[in-house]
Amino acid sequence: MSVPLLQAAKVGAYIMKQKLKGNTRYPLVLMLEPLFRCNLACAGCGKIDYPDPILNKRLSAEDCLDAVDECGAPIVAIPGGEPLLHKEIGEIVAGIVARKKFVSLCTNALLLEKKLKLFKPSPYLFFSVHLDGLEEEHDKAVCQDGVFQRAVQAIKVAQKAGFQVNVNATIFDGTTPEQVADYLDYATEMGVNITISPGYAYERAPDQEHFLSRQKTKQLFRDIFNIGKERGNFKKWNLNHSGLYLDFLAGNQDFQCTPWGMPTRNIFGWQKPCYLLGEGYVSTFQELMEETDWDLYGTGNYEKCADCMAHCGYEPTAAHVAAFKPLEGLKVALRGIRTEGPMAPEIRFENQRQAEYMFEKQVEEQMETIEAQEATSKKRRKVKLAERKVA
């Protein structure tokens, strides 16, 4: 596939180092969310359904860089919300690049042209532009007309300025294999790498009807890959994924997810257990790794995880398998992605625990914290004002 050579080499060396140390749980990508605020309101997003006091919160540049150092992952993805709304985003990215960590700055690109001057081209930096299909599908997904054309224009401007640009697509039920294949052809012609993943059913996403089941996901990706093969384009597609993960999407691997592979640090703290699923927060990365009961989560263990096949949970699994069972990766490399015949046995669900819905409680707790902080700040301001009057 099309993972940049420098990134593949450095991440490979990092994984081998973990293997030599005997580590089986280690982070590959830090998901760093410096804010939840966004300038779009996409129907499939569960990140913006918070009161304004929470949406107005930000991690400082210092908070962000401390998280990068604390986690130690070789790649840092900066999603959101919309990271380009953050006033210190240039400083944050520069600090991560200076540490020679790969930075994937995720953006809807509406502000990319305006903010491009904040960044310098680097082999350690690439913009990951949300592009959920071609124009009709993308604008429908983001609930606003004209966004696709603005994103494509921004991609071209960034490329001309010397920046690496990826696109990432979230696929929902109702999307046809032909539509996805056309999108992959288009994105490859643009000269961008492509990350693609089935949508995750966020607890608070406005649209709950168009998330894919696991069976639908597998058949959809088999059909997509078949179309690519028929057109002679499959091997040309710039898919920024391992062959093992793509083989998993096509139903040929029985992987369990690796939630610690992409840990999340956001305005609430370190999120348990993964980027997509917020089930509580701790104050340090060490607490996240040591105190999370990982066996409570994952497909077959927890109802909320039942249909998830997202790359943030399963690409780390594929990377781990490639390092610790290299023959598995070699088999896929030699035979290609199989799109016919029986699929791997599905994970059984009869023992999974029921979903716990805790969003409202978390919001209430965070609002209480914010109100307490504001009350403390108000008292301090009054004390300072009184001291000035006395002086």
N, C-alpha and C positions, 0 to 999 in steps of 0.2 A: 504494500500500500504506500501511502505518501507521507509518513511521519518524517519530518526533517532529520537528516543524518546526524547532525550534532545532538539534537534532542534524543534520538534513539540511542546513541552511544552513551550519553551521560546518564540517561535513565536506566539503561542496561547495566552500566557499571554500579549505579546505586543499588539496584536490585541484587546484583551478585554480592555486593558488600553485605546486604541484609541476610542473604543466604549463608554466607560464610560465618556471620555472627549467630546463626541459628534462629533469627527472628522470623516468625510467621505472621505477625501483625505489625505492619509498618505503613506509613502514609506514602502515597505516590503523588497526589495532587492536593494542595491546600485550597479549599473553596473559601475565599476571603470575600465576605459581603460587607462592605463598609457602610451601606445604607440600604433601606428597603424602598425609598421613594423612587418613582418612575414617572416618565412623561408619556407613557402609554398605559392602557388598562386592558390587557389581553384577557380574553374569556377563559383561557386555560391556565392562567397564572394564579398561584396561591400566595404570592409574595407581597401583595399590595393591600391586602384586606386588614389594615390596621388603623387605629385612630391617628389623627395628625401628630400628636405629641411623640408617638413612636416613629412615624414616617419622617419626622424632622430630626431624629437622632442620627448621629454619624460616629463612626470610629475615626479617631484622629490618625494622622500619618504615623505617629509614634506607636499607637495601638496596633496598626496594621503590620508594621515592620517587626514589632515584638512578636506578633503571632507567626510571622514567617520564620523568625529565628527559633521560636519555641517548637514549632512543628518539624522543621527540617526537611520537608518534602522538596524534591527537585523541581516541581512545577507548581506555579501559583495561578489559579484561575480567579478572576475578579468579576463575579456576577453581581446581581443586585436584585431588585431595583435597576436603575440606570447609573452605572459608576461615573459616567461623564458629568453627572450633576454634582459630584463631590468636588469641593473647592480645592482640595489637596491631592487630587488624583494624579497630577503630574509628578508631584513629590513622591507619592506612594510607589508609582511605577518605576521611577528612577532609582529609588532605594532598593527595590527588588532586583532590578537589572544589575545594579552595582554588586549585588551578592551572587551574581551569575546563576540566578534562578530563572527558569523560563516563565514568562508572564503571558497569560491569555486574558486579555482585557475584553470582556463580553459587553456588547453594546447593541442597541437597536439602530445605531448610526445616525440618528436624527441630529445629534450634536457633533458628530465626528469631524466634519470639515472645519467647524468653528474651533474645536478644541485641539486640532492636529498639531498646532504649534507648541503644545505643552510636552510633546514627546519627540524622541530622536530614534531614527531607525536603528535596530539592533537585531542580531541573530537570536537574542533572548526575548524579544518582544513580538507578539503578533496580536492583531485585533481579531476578535471572534464576533462576527456580525450575525445577529439573529436574522435568518432568512428562511421562514417556514414554508418553502415552496415557491412557485412562480407567482406572478403578480396577483392574480385573483385569489389564490389560496393564502398567500402571505397577508394581504390586506384584510382578508376575512379573519385570519387568526389573530391579528393585532387590533381588529375592530376599528380600523381607520384607513380610509382610502389615501392613496398616494405615498404610503410609507415604503413600499417596495422600490419605486423609482428613486426616491431620495436615498435609500440604503445603497442601491446599485451605484448611484452617482458618487456617494461618499467612498465606496470601495475603490472605484476607479481613481479618485483623487488621492487616496492613501497609497495605492499601488504606485502611482506616478511619483509620489514623494519618497518612494523607496521602502515603504513599510510592508511587512508580511501581513497578509489578510486571509483569515479562514472564514467560513460561514458555518453556522450550526442550525440544524433544522430539527424541530420536534414534530413527530408524525402522529396524527390523530385518526381515529376511526372515521370512515367516510372518504378518506383520501385513497385514490386508486393507484395501483402499481404503475400505471402509465404516467400519471401526474408526477410521481416521485422520480421515475426514470428520466422524464423530460427535465425535471429540476436538476438532477445530477449531471445530465449532459450539459445543461446551461452553465452550472457552476464550474464545471471542469473547463469549459471554454473560456470562462472568465479568468482562469489561472489561479483559483483559490482552492485551498484544501477544505474538506467537508467533514463536519461531525454530524452524525445523524442518530436519532434515538427516539424510541416510542415515548409518548407523553406519560407522565406520572399523574395519577389521580389525587392531586392535592386536596386535602380536607376542605379547604375554603375556596377552591376554584369556582368561579361563577358558572362555568359550563361543565357539568358532571356527566354528560351523556355521550361524549365523544372520545373517551379514553379507551385504548385498545386492550382487549384481553390477551393473555399470553398466546393462546392458540391463534387468534387473529393476527397477532404480531408476527409469529413464525411463518404463517402462510403468506402474509403480505410481503415479507422480506424475501421469501423464496421466489415469489412472483416478480418482485423488483429485480432481483439478481438474474432471473431467467430472461427478462426483457433486455437487461444489459448484455447478456451473453448473445442473445439473438441479434442485437444491433452491432455486436462486436465492440462495445464500449465499456464492458464491465471492468476490464483490466486497466482502462484509461481513466476511470473515475478516480479522482483525487481523495479517496476516503481516508480520513485521518484516524484510522482504527487498525487494531491488530486483526490478522486473519482469524484468530481464535474467537474474538468477539463477534465478528461478522458471521462466523460459523454457528455461534450461539444464537444469534438473531434468526438464523435460518432453521433453527430447531435441531441442530446436530450435536449440541453439547448440553450436559445436564448440570451446568454450573450452579453453585450457590453464590449469592452476592457477597461482596467484601466491603461492608459499610465503613470500616476504618481506612479503606484505601483512599477515600476522598473526604477527610474530615472538614468540618465547617466552623469557621469563626465569624460571628456576626455581632450586631450591636447588643445582643443579649448575652453573649459569651460563647463557649464552645458547645455546639449543638449536638445533642444525643438523638439518634445514633448516627445520622447521615445527613447529607445535603438536602435530600428530598423530604425527610421525615423529622419533624421537630417534636421530640418527646421529653424535652427537658434540657437544662443547660448547666454547665459547670464552669469554674473560673480558670482552669488550666488545661492544657493539652494532656498532661500526664494524668489528670483526673479522668479525662474523657477515655483514655486508653485503658486505664486500670480499673475504673469503677463502673463502666458501662457493662451491663449483662448482655453481651452480644448474642447469646443463644436465644434471647427473647425475640429477636428480629430476623427478618429474611423470609423469603417465600417458603411457605409450608409451616412457618413458625408464628406468623402474625398476619391477621386479616388485611391490614393496610398494605402489606408487601405482596399480596397475592398475585397481582398482575404486573408487577414491576420487572422490566427488562432493560432499564435505563443504563447508559454507558457509565454513569458515575458510580454505580454499584457493581457492574459486571466487567468493565474494562480492567479494573485492578485485579479481578479474579483471573482474567485471561493473561495478564502480565505475570502473575504469580505462577500460573500453570506453565507458561512458556519458560520460566526460569527454573522451576523445580521439576518439571516433567517435559524436557525439551523435545522428546519424541512426538508428543501430542501436537506441538506447534509445527514440527516438520511434516507430520502426516497431512495437516491442512494445507501447508505450503505446496506439497507435492500433488495432492489430488484436487486442490481448489475447494471452493465453497459448494457443498453438495446441495442441490435444489430438488432432487427427486428421491423417492424411497421413504422408508419409515423414519420418523423423527425419534430423537432420544426420549426415553420415558419421562413423563411429566412428574414434577414433584407432587407428592400427595398432600392434601389439604385438611384431612379429617382431624388432625391434632393441632391445627393452628388456633391460637387464642384470639378472642374477639377484639375488634378495634376499640381503643380507648380514645374518646374525643376530648381533647384538652385545650383546644385553641382559646376558647373563651376564658378559661382559668388562667392561661398564660398571659393573655392580654390584661386581665384584671391585676395580676401580680406585677406586671411591668408598669402599668399605669400607677399603681400604688407606689412603686419605687421612684418613678419620675416625679410624682407629686411630693413625695418626701424630700427628694433632692431639691426641688424648686422651693419648698418651704424653708429648707436649711439655707439656701442661697439668699432668699428674701430676708431672713433674719440677719445674715452676715452683712447684707447691704445696709440694713437699718442700723446695725452696730457701727459700721464704718461712717455712716452719715452722722450719727450722734457724736462720734469721736471727733469728726471734723468741726462740728458746731462748737464743741467744747474748746478745741484748739483755737 
